[in-house]
Structures are given as structure tokens and as C-alpha cells.
Amino acid sequence: MVKLTLSRFDRLVLLTAAALVAAIALTTLMGDRVGVLLQRVAPLGENAGHSTSPILITFSEPMDRPTVESRLRTDPPVDGAFSWSGQTITFKPSRAFTPGSNVTVILEKGARAEAGREVLSEYRFGFTVAPLQVAYLFPADGIPQNIWIADPMQPEGARQITDSPTGIFDFSVSPDGAQIAFSEANTLENTYDIKLLTLATGELRQLTNCIDASCTNPVWNPNGRQIAYERVEYNTGMDNLGQSPTRIWLIDLENSPATTRPLLNETQILGYSPQWSADGRRIAFYDRGSIATLVHDLSDGRILAVPNSSGAPGTLSPDGSQLAYAELVVLEGGGSRSILHLVDLETGSDREFTVGDDLVSDQRAQWSPDGSMLAVARQNAAAVRGTQIVLIAVESGETQQFTDDPRYANAFFWYDPTGAQLVVQRFPELGEDMQPDPLARPQIWTFDLATGGGVMVANNGFLPRWIP
């Protein structure tokens, strides 16, 4: 029998190997005890969430996704959709959280990783939903105009959030309320570029480089990953070629840096006033060439044309299945009126929603977040002044007068994400004495849909938008 003699070095190697095996075993054992870890959760804390904030959880390793989705819920409960990016799950609620409410997110134990480890105990985190705010441009009668933000409950605390020396042309708030995209003038070049402001940090990024062009009217895709905008090429210095018609372009924010491209490769299809359906599947815009609102389905590339001679695109329902638009009609004996139509984009059926005699015109409409109501700007020629807001139930067509102050013209308005309020840009055409007021300026108001009560948020402001 051969006797094995180990050198000091051999014994050291064996001891090291044994220690490594023991460490691996211990790590495996402890891994089973600790289980899968949650590396990041959001939103978290007081006023950390917006009413439309998605919920995010990042895990320490790739997960068996159905086991996570089946164990994730909120209190109060809300339906929604899940999406994944690597080890991060995002839950997007189907309806907005109530401002000021407390939300608890619960992940039950048992969610598994692809490698087999589990989340070993129930995990809870919570946040308070921040109050709704209103952003707007100010001053309406001066330059430069900048973006201001106000709490409708404390409008005296309004604050300026941009400091542009050349002025903001227009803007749009991101679906989660965390960012604002705006177009800013370059007075030296007579151009406009789109920039992105992060509200929490003040970080500012330029998204376009529109040389010899105007890039304006940014409109967020509800998925938060794209922005549609209008682009006009000046064609300076090009013989026999004037300024180009407006065309819709897209900014892809998922790329770093952000990239931009035309919405459609077909150069003969132009358009302006883009808007998205709430699911981000469809985008609508107006095309003068075809004298129609064009509805582009991004899922299959189809384009549906809805003839419309008004020059305004109308507005898509939240689910993208219907289009409400106002059509100008010439009356017998002269004159005209504007009639609101509702088109089913799946079946092609068309309903008229404007009721009353030839003196009544409906000029624009906005959908409630759940798609059950339309807020409509209605003008009655018998009243001479004062465009008012009526509410129309989509299914029944039942109409309710919402504003009725003849001194005011209510021009532009938008539902808040919960459907409980309207923010309205209105103009006091008449003073308290019912006479025209030469010093009047546009005003920003919010109105409670349940009570009808209104609050003036700003005087001499315009283009209001909700910060959800």
C-alpha cells in the first residue's frame, strides 16, 4: 500500500478548497433563508406618488413573472396592467388614485425567481398621493411667457418653474406628472425646439435640434416613452421652395440620447394637432390634404380617414374606439352652425350629438377619463356672448348645462385624471356691469363636477394643464 504524503502547500490547497466548498454551501443555505430581495420600490413616502403614478418593483434576480403578478395588489384595490423590463415589474393602474389618499402596495410571499428562490415573506410599502396641481403659461399679455404651477386649493402660492428669456410657446405634462415637455423660442434663429424638464430635480434636457425649423406642440404618448410633435421646415435658401406644411414627428425617449423621426414614412400624408388614445395604440391628427381626421393604428399600421371639413381633428375616446368632432354645416338662407359628431371607428357608425335649433353650435369636446361623458363647448347665438360648457352622457345623449354665466367665454378645458374636476381657460367678455371690459385678461379656473363650484387659479394666464 502506497502511503500518500502531502506537502505543506498541498495541505494549504486542500484546506482552501474545503473552505470554498463550505462557503458555497453556506451561501446557498443563506440564500434559501433570505430568498429573493426587493432592490427598489416606487413610489414610496409622503406625497411621493401622483394620481397616475405607476408602481415599480425591482427584484434582485430575474423572476417567474406570473408568480409575481398573481401576488401583487394594492389597498385600496385597483385594476391595471403589468409590464416588465428585465428584473423590474411595472403596474399601471387602470384608473387614477384619489389625490390625498394613502395607497399600500402588497406583494404576497411565494413569488418565485427563475432560479427557484422565493420571496419568503409578505412585503408592504406605501405612499400618499400628492394633490393635483395646474400648470399654465403666464403672462398672457406680456413676454417672455413662462410655465407656472399652482395648487387650486392655494392659488396664491403659484410659482414659476421655467426661466426662459425667449419664452415658452406651448407645453405638455407627462402621464405620470413627473416631467414637462415644452417648446421654447430661439429668437436669434427664429426657430423652436422641444425641451424636457424634470419637476423633482429641475434637470433640463433638449430633445430636438430643429435647425431652420419649428418644432412645437409636444403631446405625450400615455405610455410615457414617446412624444408626438409638429414640425415645420423653413427651407431657407432653397430656391423656389417655400416653408413646408406641418408634419407630425415622434421623439423616442427610450433611446439615449432621445431620437426623433417622422410619424409616417409617407411624405404625402401631413397633419397637425396630434392626440393619443389613452391606451397609446392610436394617434389622430388633422390632414388638410385629405380634408379629414386621420387615425393611425400603431399596432397594425392602418390609417382610418374620418371626413371632416372643420380643420380641427376632434378628440379620441380613452379606449381609442370613438372620435368626437365638430363639423361645420351651412344653413339654408345663409349662416352656419357647428354640429358635434360621434364616430365609432370600429363600425363606422356616426351619431349627431348637437341638439336644439339652428342657433346652437358645439365647438369642441373633451372625454371624461372613463369615456362615459363628454364636456362640450356650446355657443347659443341667441345669447350673443358666452360660450358655455355642457355635459353629455355618451350612451344616452342626456345633456346637462354645467356653466351658465353669460359674462364668460369658456374656450378650452380638460378633465383631471380622476374625472372629478375640469380646468378651464375662460375669458371675462363682460364685467360686473355686463359691459365689455377693455382690461379683461384670460383666466384659469377649476370646477368641481359634482358641486359646480369654481375657483380662479390665475388671472392673465392661459393654456392650463393638469399635473396629475
FITI-138131 format. One record per residue (C-alpha): y, z, x; residue number from 1. Coordinates in steps of 0.05 Angstrom, whole numbers, plus 5000, padded with zeros to 4 digits. Example, Ala and Ser with C-alpha at 12.3 -4.5 7.8 and 13.67 -1.06 7.14 Angstrom:
BEGIN
FITI   north     up   east     k
FITI    4910   5156   5246     1
FITI    4979   5143   5273     2
END
This chain:
BEGIN
FITI   north     up   east     k
FITI    5000   5000   5000     1
FITI    5067   4979   5027     2
FITI    5120   5033   5027     3
FITI    5188   5008   5006     4
FITI    5244   5035   5049     5
FITI    5316   5030   5023     6
FITI    5375   5028   5067     7
FITI    5437   5067   5052     8
FITI    5470   5002   5030     9
FITI    5411   4985   4984    10
FITI    5415   5053   4951    11
FITI    5490   5043   4941    12
FITI    5478   4976   4907    13
FITI    5425   5005   4861    14
FITI    5469   5064   4843    15
FITI    5527   5017   4827    16
FITI    5483   4973   4784    17
FITI    5456   5033   4747    18
FITI    5527   5058   4735    19
FITI    5547   4989   4708    20
FITI    5488   4987   4660    21
FITI    5506   5057   4636    22
FITI    5579   5036   4627    23
FITI    5558   4975   4586    24
FITI    5513   5018   4543    25
FITI    5568   5069   4533    26
FITI    5619   5015   4516    27
FITI    5571   4985   4466    28
FITI    5558   5052   4435    29
FITI    5632   5070   4431    30
FITI    5648   5000   4404    31
FITI    5600   5013   4347    32
FITI    5634   5080   4335    33
FITI    5705   5053   4337    34
FITI    5690   4988   4302    35
FITI    5739   4932   4292    36
FITI    5812   4952   4304    37
FITI    5875   4931   4267    38
FITI    5923   4909   4322    39
FITI    5983   4894   4277    40
FITI    6003   4902   4205    41
FITI    6065   4879   4169    42
FITI    6109   4895   4133    43
FITI    6110   4969   4149    44
FITI    6161   5022   4132    45
FITI    6224   5035   4092    46
FITI    6258   4971   4066    47
FITI    6212   4932   4113    48
FITI    6188   4883   4060    49
FITI    6224   4832   4018    50
FITI    6203   4817   3947    51
FITI    6169   4754   3972    52
FITI    6142   4780   4038    53
FITI    6071   4760   4056    54
FITI    6024   4815   4081    55
FITI    5995   4805   4151    56
FITI    5938   4839   4188    57
FITI    5917   4821   4258    58
FITI    5847   4844   4279    59
FITI    5821   4859   4349    60
FITI    5769   4803   4344    61
FITI    5750   4743   4302    62
FITI    5728   4764   4232    63
FITI    5677   4743   4180    64
FITI    5733   4722   4133    65
FITI    5701   4731   4064    66
FITI    5684   4804   4081    67
FITI    5758   4817   4095    68
FITI    5786   4780   4035    69
FITI    5739   4817   3987    70
FITI    5763   4884   4013    71
FITI    5838   4873   4017    72
FITI    5881   4895   3958    73
FITI    5949   4924   3941    74
FITI    5974   4982   3898    75
FITI    6005   4962   3851    76
FITI    5954   4905   3846    77
FITI    5978   4834   3852    78
FITI    5941   4767   3855    79
FITI    5953   4720   3913    80
FITI    5925   4671   3963    81
FITI    5895   4683   4032    82
FITI    5904   4642   4095    83
FITI    5882   4652   4167    84
FITI    5909   4637   4235    85
FITI    5860   4659   4289    86
FITI    5849   4734   4280    87
FITI    5907   4743   4232    88
FITI    5899   4743   4156    89
FITI    5960   4729   4112    90
FITI    5961   4748   4039    91
FITI    6016   4713   3999    92
FITI    6027   4747   3931    93
FITI    6030   4701   3871    94
FITI    6090   4738   3843    95
FITI    6147   4776   3875    96
FITI    6145   4851   3887    97
FITI    6196   4892   3849    98
FITI    6257   4908   3893    99
FITI    6259   4982   3910   100
FITI    6185   4993   3895   101
FITI    6133   5023   3941   102
FITI    6073   4979   3959   103
FITI    6009   5005   3990   104
FITI    5961   4957   4024   105
FITI    5888   4978   4026   106
FITI    5833   4949   4069   107
FITI    5767   4980   4049   108
FITI    5714   4995   4102   109
FITI    5658   4946   4114   110
FITI    5697   4884   4134   111
FITI    5656   4852   4190   112
FITI    5673   4815   4253   113
FITI    5636   4752   4272   114
FITI    5601   4792   4327   115
FITI    5575   4842   4276   116
FITI    5620   4903   4285   117
FITI    5654   4930   4223   118
FITI    5718   4964   4201   119
FITI    5688   5034   4197   120
FITI    5738   5069   4152   121
FITI    5788   5051   4098   122
FITI    5856   5033   4125   123
FITI    5921   5040   4087   124
FITI    5993   5023   4104   125
FITI    6055   5017   4061   126
FITI    6126   4991   4055   127
FITI    6186   4996   4010   128
FITI    6213   4931   3981   129
FITI    6285   4921   4001   130
FITI    6338   4909   3947   131
FITI    6356   4838   3931   132
FITI    6419   4811   3964   133
FITI    6462   4750   3953   134
FITI    6486   4703   4008   135
FITI    6545   4656   3997   136
FITI    6599   4616   4032   137
FITI    6669   4645   4039   138
FITI    6727   4630   4032   139
FITI    6725   4573   3982   140
FITI    6799   4556   3993   141
FITI    6802   4562   4069   142
FITI    6769   4543   4135   143
FITI    6726   4557   4171   144
FITI    6675   4577   4118   145
FITI    6620   4625   4139   146
FITI    6560   4658   4107   147
FITI    6569   4726   4077   148
FITI    6517   4774   4047   149
FITI    6528   4825   3992   150
FITI    6487   4875   3954   151
FITI    6502   4862   3880   152
FITI    6500   4937   3867   153
FITI    6552   4949   3922   154
FITI    6591   4884   3929   155
FITI    6648   4919   3965   156
FITI    6602   4925   4025   157
FITI    6596   4850   4036   158
FITI    6591   4829   4108   159
FITI    6598   4764   4147   160
FITI    6535   4743   4183   161
FITI    6557   4678   4217   162
FITI    6617   4667   4261   163
FITI    6624   4592   4264   164
FITI    6692   4568   4289   165
FITI    6680   4499   4257   166
FITI    6649   4522   4191   167
FITI    6583   4523   4154   168
FITI    6571   4464   4108   169
FITI    6511   4490   4069   170
FITI    6450   4535   4078   171
FITI    6383   4556   4052   172
FITI    6345   4623   4055   173
FITI    6273   4624   4079   174
FITI    6219   4641   4027   175
FITI    6206   4709   4058   176
FITI    6281   4726   4063   177
FITI    6278   4735   4138   178
FITI    6317   4674   4161   179
FITI    6373   4627   4140   180
FITI    6377   4554   4158   181
FITI    6447   4525   4156   182
FITI    6484   4461   4175   183
FITI    6545   4470   4219   184
FITI    6600   4421   4234   185
FITI    6615   4395   4303   186
FITI    6688   4375   4295   187
FITI    6693   4342   4363   188
FITI    6637   4293   4348   189
FITI    6644   4293   4272   190
FITI    6570   4309   4266   191
FITI    6529   4364   4233   192
FITI    6468   4400   4260   193
FITI    6419   4448   4229   194
FITI    6411   4517   4259   195
FITI    6366   4577   4245   196
FITI    6390   4649   4240   197
FITI    6340   4708   4241   198
FITI    6373   4762   4200   199
FITI    6338   4822   4231   200
FITI    6356   4805   4303   201
FITI    6415   4757   4299   202
FITI    6376   4706   4340   203
FITI    6405   4636   4332   204
FITI    6367   4571   4346   205
FITI    6389   4499   4339   206
FITI    6336   4458   4303   207
FITI    6365   4388   4305   208
FITI    6403   4347   4355   209
FITI    6438   4298   4309   210
FITI    6476   4252   4356   211
FITI    6520   4203   4318   212
FITI    6491   4230   4254   213
FITI    6500   4281   4198   214
FITI    6442   4329   4185   215
FITI    6455   4373   4124   216
FITI    6424   4406   4062   217
FITI    6365   4444   4092   218
FITI    6313   4462   4040   219
FITI    6253   4507   4058   220
FITI    6182   4489   4041   221
FITI    6154   4551   4005   222
FITI    6102   4557   4060   223
FITI    6159   4574   4108   224
FITI    6134   4525   4160   225
FITI    6176   4464   4143   226
FITI    6248   4448   4125   227
FITI    6269   4384   4089   228
FITI    6339   4359   4101   229
FITI    6386   4299   4091   230
FITI    6403   4255   4150   231
FITI    6456   4200   4154   232
FITI    6462   4155   4215   233
FITI    6534   4135   4232   234
FITI    6513   4074   4274   235
FITI    6577   4079   4314   236
FITI    6589   4019   4359   237
FITI    6536   3976   4325   238
FITI    6568   3910   4304   239
FITI    6562   3891   4231   240
FITI    6523   3955   4215   241
FITI    6557   4010   4176   242
FITI    6536   4080   4161   243
FITI    6464   4086   4137   244
FITI    6444   4112   4069   245
FITI    6419   4183   4064   246
FITI    6346   4194   4082   247
FITI    6300   4255   4077   248
FITI    6273   4284   4143   249
FITI    6228   4343   4158   250
FITI    6233   4398   4210   251
FITI    6165   4425   4232   252
FITI    6176   4497   4252   253
FITI    6104   4509   4276   254
FITI    6118   4467   4337   255
FITI    6155   4499   4395   256
FITI    6208   4475   4401   257
FITI    6214   4452   4329   258
FITI    6204   4377   4318   259
FITI    6236   4331   4267   260
FITI    6214   4266   4234   261
FITI    6226   4225   4171   262
FITI    6190   4249   4109   263
FITI    6164   4178   4097   264
FITI    6149   4122   4145   265
FITI    6171   4071   4093   266
FITI    6242   4055   4113   267
FITI    6258   4023   4045   268
FITI    6249   4090   4010   269
FITI    6313   4130   4017   270
FITI    6336   4191   3980   271
FITI    6375   4256   3976   272
FITI    6374   4326   3944   273
FITI    6303   4345   3965   274
FITI    6267   4402   3930   275
FITI    6197   4430   3934   276
FITI    6148   4455   3883   277
FITI    6132   4529   3892   278
FITI    6063   4513   3920   279
FITI    6093   4466   3972   280
FITI    6048   4409   3950   281
FITI    6101   4364   3922   282
FITI    6172   4346   3942   283
FITI    6221   4310   3896   284
FITI    6285   4273   3913   285
FITI    6331   4220   3883   286
FITI    6327   4147   3906   287
FITI    6385   4103   3886   288
FITI    6346   4041   3905   289
FITI    6294   4052   3851   290
FITI    6343   4090   3804   291
FITI    6291   4144   3797   292
FITI    6269   4213   3819   293
FITI    6212   4204   3867   294
FITI    6158   4257   3870   295
FITI    6117   4255   3934   296
FITI    6050   4290   3934   297
FITI    6036   4312   4006   298
FITI    5963   4326   3991   299
FITI    5945   4253   3978   300
FITI    6008   4214   3997   301
FITI    6021   4188   3927   302
FITI    6092   4176   3903   303
FITI    6109   4180   3829   304
FITI    6174   4150   3803   305
FITI    6209   4181   3743   306
FITI    6264   4132   3720   307
FITI    6330   4168   3716   308
FITI    6399   4137   3718   309
FITI    6438   4202   3724   310
FITI    6437   4203   3801   311
FITI    6411   4275   3801   312
FITI    6338   4289   3817   313
FITI    6326   4344   3766   314
FITI    6282   4403   3783   315
FITI    6207   4412   3794   316
FITI    6168   4466   3757   317
FITI    6140   4521   3802   318
FITI    6070   4491   3799   319
FITI    6096   4420   3811   320
FITI    6066   4393   3747   321
FITI    6131   4380   3709   322
FITI    6201   4354   3723   323
FITI    6262   4373   3683   324
FITI    6321   4325   3689   325
FITI    6384   4307   3652   326
FITI    6393   4235   3631   327
FITI    6460   4204   3612   328
FITI    6459   4169   3545   329
FITI    6515   4123   3519   330
FITI    6532   4137   3447   331
FITI    6547   4087   3392   332
FITI    6621   4077   3385   333
FITI    6635   4100   3456   334
FITI    6627   4163   3496   335
FITI    6564   4193   3526   336
FITI    6522   4255   3528   337
FITI    6471   4284   3576   338
FITI    6402   4299   3548   339
FITI    6351   4344   3582   340
FITI    6281   4314   3590   341
FITI    6216   4348   3610   342
FITI    6164   4301   3641   343
FITI    6092   4321   3652   344
FITI    6075   4290   3719   345
FITI    6001   4291   3705   346
FITI    6001   4256   3637   347
FITI    6068   4221   3638   348
FITI    6089   4251   3571   349
FITI    6164   4260   3561   350
FITI    6198   4312   3516   351
FITI    6272   4317   3499   352
FITI    6298   4388   3502   353
FITI    6371   4379   3482   354
FITI    6383   4398   3410   355
FITI    6446   4393   3368   356
FITI    6495   4338   3352   357
FITI    6526   4287   3399   358
FITI    6576   4338   3424   359
FITI    6523   4377   3462   360
FITI    6505   4358   3534   361
FITI    6456   4391   3580   362
FITI    6476   4381   3653   363
FITI    6425   4416   3697   364
FITI    6366   4464   3692   365
FITI    6330   4516   3734   366
FITI    6259   4541   3723   367
FITI    6241   4614   3719   368
FITI    6192   4635   3774   369
FITI    6133   4637   3725   370
FITI    6151   4569   3695   371
FITI    6158   4596   3624   372
FITI    6234   4588   3617   373
FITI    6290   4540   3634   374
FITI    6361   4563   3646   375
FITI    6405   4504   3627   376
FITI    6479   4489   3637   377
FITI    6503   4466   3568   378
FITI    6570   4435   3551   379
FITI    6595   4431   3480   380
FITI    6652   4380   3474   381
FITI    6678   4417   3413   382
FITI    6695   4476   3458   383
FITI    6732   4431   3508   384
FITI    6723   4481   3564   385
FITI    6669   4527   3590   386
FITI    6600   4503   3610   387
FITI    6553   4558   3586   388
FITI    6482   4578   3602   389
FITI    6426   4575   3551   390
FITI    6354   4597   3560   391
FITI    6299   4552   3533   392
FITI    6226   4572   3525   393
FITI    6185   4515   3554   394
FITI    6126   4519   3506   395
FITI    6164   4529   3440   396
FITI    6232   4499   3457   397
FITI    6265   4561   3427   398
FITI    6336   4566   3453   399
FITI    6377   4629   3467   400
FITI    6451   4630   3483   401
FITI    6460   4670   3547   402
FITI    6534   4664   3566   403
FITI    6588   4651   3516   404
FITI    6655   4667   3550   405
FITI    6698   4605   3539   406
FITI    6742   4623   3598   407
FITI    6687   4608   3648   408
FITI    6650   4545   3670   409
FITI    6581   4565   3696   410
FITI    6566   4509   3745   411
FITI    6508   4530   3790   412
FITI    6456   4585   3781   413
FITI    6388   4607   3807   414
FITI    6334   4656   3784   415
FITI    6317   4714   3830   416
FITI    6244   4715   3854   417
FITI    6224   4766   3801   418
FITI    6255   4726   3744   419
FITI    6297   4785   3722   420
FITI    6367   4760   3743   421
FITI    6409   4699   3753   422
FITI    6461   4689   3808   423
FITI    6516   4644   3782   424
FITI    6573   4606   3813   425
FITI    6626   4605   3758   426
FITI    6698   4584   3754   427
FITI    6751   4620   3711   428
FITI    6784   4560   3680   429
FITI    6826   4604   3635   430
FITI    6860   4671   3647   431
FITI    6860   4732   3601   432
FITI    6915   4698   3561   433
FITI    6869   4638   3550   434
FITI    6916   4594   3591   435
FITI    6897   4555   3654   436
FITI    6903   4598   3716   437
FITI    6930   4560   3776   438
FITI    6909   4615   3823   439
FITI    6836   4617   3800   440
FITI    6781   4611   3851   441
FITI    6705   4604   3843   442
FITI    6668   4669   3834   443
FITI    6597   4694   3847   444
FITI    6564   4735   3792   445
FITI    6496   4764   3779   446
FITI    6469   4772   3708   447
FITI    6412   4814   3682   448
FITI    6369   4771   3637   449
FITI    6345   4829   3596   450
FITI    6412   4860   3580   451
FITI    6461   4803   3593   452
FITI    6504   4848   3635   453
FITI    6541   4815   3693   454
FITI    6571   4838   3759   455
FITI    6622   4799   3800   456
FITI    6595   4798   3872   457
FITI    6651   4757   3904   458
FITI    6716   4722   3888   459
FITI    6733   4658   3925   460
FITI    6660   4649   3944   461
FITI    6613   4592   3929   462
FITI    6542   4564   3938   463
FITI    6505   4630   3925   464
FITI    6432   4640   3944   465
FITI    6386   4699   3934   466
FITI    6359   4736   3994   467
FITI    6293   4759   3964   468
END
